[in-house]
Amino acid sequence: KLKDLNASKDKLFSLISHDLRSPFNSLLGFSEILTTEYDTLTNEEIKEYLNVIYEASKNLYSMTNNLLQYSRFQIGRIEFNPVSLNLKKVINNALKMLKGSIIKKQLNIIQHVEVDDEVFADADMLNSIIQNLISNAIKFTNKGGDIKIFAKLIPFFDSSGEIEIIIEDTGIGISKSGLDKIFSNQMFSTPGTEREYGTGLGLLLVKEFIERNSGRIKISSKVHHGTTFTFNLPVSQK
């Protein structure tokens, strides 16, 4: 247990010292330009620099949130309270939060989820799972691409069952070495199609949270042809 805690600590220090520098550099660099050279800048330049600051701030918030969740999970500070949750509402809330990025990249969202699909899961963990997977799809899909979200009920003989959720994109895909790192619990991150930052913590959290909710995750990907995340969670017992 001590070895695992030390490994987690080393990962966190690595993230803080390396991956979080990029968005901070953007924030400091472009805010300095706006502060010191404002009178000489054109309106177009000001708008462009403000957009860079906004994107860096948004990415930094997401990265910091994942960092806090990961650290709390590793030291057992996240409570687990599974309840019945409407899957479509959770997905729609995530899409609403990520709407700006979807519009900016002109992405097509195709959703086939029944209005009465309900899973038995922890609310905070499910929100994090869905937001991270959709955010990941947005990050690695080129402008004008497609993101498909499906869900289907898989009944069991004892009247219980599970719901399979599929999030599929037409993005740049993940290499075999990248997939190996994800499934060996290593942090793996590359810049998005528009140089979006990342720490690799999002997918680690997704995997940990799905397993904590008695679920399973599968990833299939082909470089330049997109990625499909498939995961199963227990169906709500009504």
C-alpha positions in Angstrom: 0.0 0.0 0.0 2.9 2.4 0.8 4.5 1.6 -2.6 1.2 2.4 -4.3 0.8 5.7 -2.4 4.4 6.7 -3.2 3.7 5.9 -6.9 0.6 8.1 -6.8 2.4 10.9 -5.1 5.2 10.8 -7.7 2.5 10.9 -10.5 0.9 14.0 -8.9 4.2 15.8 -8.5 5.1 15.0 -12.1 1.8 16.5 -13.3 2.1 19.6 -11.2 5.7 20.2 -12.3 5.3 19.4 -15.9 1.8 19.2 -17.4 0.2 22.2 -15.6 3.0 24.5 -16.8 1.6 24.8 -20.4 -1.7 26.4 -19.6 -0.1 28.7 -17.0 2.5 29.8 -19.6 -0.3 30.7 -22.0 -2.2 32.6 -19.3 0.9 34.5 -18.1 2.3 35.1 -21.6 -0.8 36.4 -23.3 -2.1 38.4 -20.3 1.4 40.1 -20.1 1.1 41.1 -23.8 -2.4 42.5 -23.2 -1.2 44.4 -20.2 2.0 45.9 -21.6 1.1 46.3 -25.3 -2.6 46.9 -25.2 -2.5 50.4 -26.9 -0.5 49.0 -29.9 -2.7 45.9 -30.5 -5.5 45.7 -33.1 -9.0 44.6 -32.1 -8.4 41.3 -33.9 -5.2 40.7 -31.9 -6.9 41.5 -28.6 -9.8 39.1 -29.5 -7.3 36.4 -30.4 -5.3 36.7 -27.2 -8.4 36.8 -25.1 -9.6 33.6 -26.7 -6.2 31.9 -26.0 -6.5 33.0 -22.3 -10.1 31.7 -22.2 -9.1 28.3 -23.6 -6.1 28.0 -21.3 -8.3 28.9 -18.3 -10.9 26.3 -19.3 -8.3 23.6 -19.8 -6.6 24.5 -16.6 -9.9 24.2 -14.7 -10.6 20.7 -16.2 -7.0 19.5 -15.4 -7.1 20.8 -11.9 -10.5 19.2 -11.2 -9.3 15.9 -12.4 -6.1 16.3 -10.3 -8.2 16.9 -7.2 -10.5 14.0 -7.9 -7.6 11.7 -8.6 -5.8 12.6 -5.4 -8.9 12.3 -3.3 -9.7 8.9 -4.9 -6.1 7.6 -4.2 -6.3 8.4 -0.5 -9.8 7.1 -0.1 -11.5 10.5 0.4 -14.2 10.1 -2.2 -17.4 8.6 -0.8 -19.3 6.0 -2.8 -23.1 6.4 -2.8 -24.7 4.5 -5.7 -28.3 5.6 -6.6 -30.7 5.4 -9.6 -29.6 7.9 -12.3 -31.2 8.8 -15.5 -28.5 8.3 -18.1 -29.9 10.7 -20.7 -30.0 13.6 -18.3 -26.4 13.0 -17.2 -25.3 12.9 -20.9 -27.3 16.0 -21.8 -25.8 17.9 -18.8 -22.3 17.0 -20.0 -23.1 18.1 -23.5 -24.5 21.4 -22.2 -21.3 22.0 -20.2 -19.1 21.3 -23.3 -21.3 23.1 -25.8 -18.8 25.9 -26.4 -16.1 23.4 -27.5 -18.6 21.5 -29.6 -19.7 24.6 -31.4 -16.2 25.9 -31.9 -15.1 22.6 -33.6 -18.5 22.4 -35.5 -18.9 18.8 -34.3 -22.0 16.7 -35.1 -23.4 15.0 -31.9 -25.5 11.9 -32.7 -27.2 10.5 -29.7 -29.4 7.4 -29.3 -30.2 7.0 -25.6 -33.7 6.2 -24.3 -35.3 8.7 -22.0 -36.0 6.0 -19.4 -32.5 4.4 -19.4 -31.4 4.4 -15.7 -28.2 3.1 -14.2 -27.2 2.3 -10.6 -24.1 4.3 -9.9 -22.5 7.1 -7.9 -23.7 10.4 -9.2 -20.4 12.3 -9.0 -18.4 9.4 -10.5 -20.9 8.9 -13.4 -20.8 12.7 -14.2 -17.0 12.5 -14.2 -17.0 9.4 -16.4 -19.4 10.9 -19.0 -17.8 14.4 -19.0 -14.2 13.0 -19.4 -15.1 10.6 -22.2 -17.1 13.2 -24.2 -14.4 15.9 -23.6 -11.8 13.4 -24.8 -13.8 12.7 -27.9 -14.1 16.5 -28.6 -10.4 17.0 -27.9 -9.2 14.4 -30.5 -11.8 15.0 -33.2 -11.1 17.3 -36.1 -13.3 20.2 -37.0 -16.6 19.0 -38.5 -16.2 15.5 -37.2 -18.8 13.2 -35.6 -19.3 12.0 -32.0 -21.9 9.3 -31.5 -23.3 8.3 -28.1 -25.4 5.1 -27.8 -26.8 3.1 -25.0 -28.5 -0.2 -24.9 -30.0 -2.4 -22.3 -28.6 -5.9 -21.7 -31.0 -7.9 -19.6 -30.0 -10.8 -17.4 -32.0 -13.9 -16.6 -32.6 -12.9 -13.0 -34.5 -9.8 -14.1 -31.5 -7.6 -13.4 -29.1 -6.4 -16.2 -26.7 -3.7 -17.3 -26.6 -0.8 -19.7 -23.9 -0.6 -22.3 -22.8 2.9 -23.2 -20.8 3.6 -26.3 -19.0 6.9 -27.1 -17.5 6.9 -30.6 -15.6 9.6 -32.4 -14.1 10.0 -35.9 -10.9 11.6 -34.5 -7.2 10.9 -34.7 -7.3 7.7 -32.7 -4.9 6.2 -30.1 -1.8 4.3 -30.9 -1.3 0.7 -29.6 1.4 2.0 -27.2 -1.0 4.6 -25.9 -3.7 2.0 -25.3 -1.2 -0.2 -23.4 -0.3 2.8 -21.2 -4.0 3.5 -20.4 -4.6 -0.1 -19.4 -1.5 -0.4 -17.3 -2.7 2.7 -15.3 0.0 5.0 -16.7 -0.8 8.6 -17.4 -0.9 9.2 -21.1 -1.7 12.4 -22.9 -1.0 14.0 -26.3 -2.2 17.4 -27.6 -5.7 17.6 -29.1 -6.4 18.5 -32.8 -6.2 22.2 -31.9 -3.4 21.7 -29.3 -5.7 21.3 -26.3 -3.8 20.5 -23.2 -4.3 17.4 -21.1 -2.7 15.4 -18.2 -3.9 11.9 -19.0 -5.6 11.8 -15.6 -9.1 11.9 -17.2 -8.9 8.4 -18.6 -7.3 7.0 -15.4 -10.3 8.4 -13.4 -12.8 7.0 -15.9 -11.3 3.5 -15.6 -11.1 3.7 -11.8 -14.6 5.1 -11.4 -16.2 2.5 -13.8 -14.6 -0.3 -11.9 -15.6 1.2 -8.6 -19.2 1.1 -9.9 -19.0 -2.7 -10.8 -18.6 -1.9 -14.4 -16.2 -2.7 -17.3 -14.6 -0.6 -19.9 -13.2 -1.5 -23.4 -11.4 0.8 -25.8 -10.9 0.1 -29.5 -9.0 2.6 -31.7 -7.3 3.0 -35.0 -4.9 5.8 -35.7 -6.5 8.4 -38.0 -9.8 6.5 -37.9 -11.2 7.3 -34.4 -11.8 5.8 -31.0 -14.7 3.9 -29.4 -15.1 3.7 -25.7 -17.6 1.0 -24.5 -18.5 0.6 -20.9 -21.1 -1.2 -18.9 -22.8 -0.3 -15.7 -25.5 -2.0 -13.6 -29.0 -1.2 -14.6 -31.2 0.5 -11.9 -33.5 -1.8 -10.1 -36.9 -0.2 -10.3 
